[in-house]
Amino acid sequence: MTVETAACVPEAAAIVRSFTTQLPGAPRALITARTWTRQMVTILGWPGDVQQAVDVVSRLVDNGVQHGVPSTAPLCERQLTLSVA
């Protein structure tokens, strides 16, 4: 997992920190995405429904795996990027 923190953010911007992770373009990405999302919303102190956020991200990742990765792409090139800010 790669973690990046935004260093220079204008005062009026809502983004304080940004975290990014690389997910495989395969069904196993769902487990990783769910775990990562749960960790990130907790770290960021998000006041919303954590389970709902996890479910939304899981559906988006599933959609990306099913429809966004060409089946002809080599496995080493099948990656999805998931960010939260």
Secondary structure as UniProt FT lines:
FT   TURN            11..12
FT   STRAND          19..24
FT   TURN            27..28
FT   HELIX           29..43
FT   TURN            44..45
FT   HELIX           50..67
FT   TURN            71..72
FT   HELIX           75..77
FT   STRAND          79..84
//
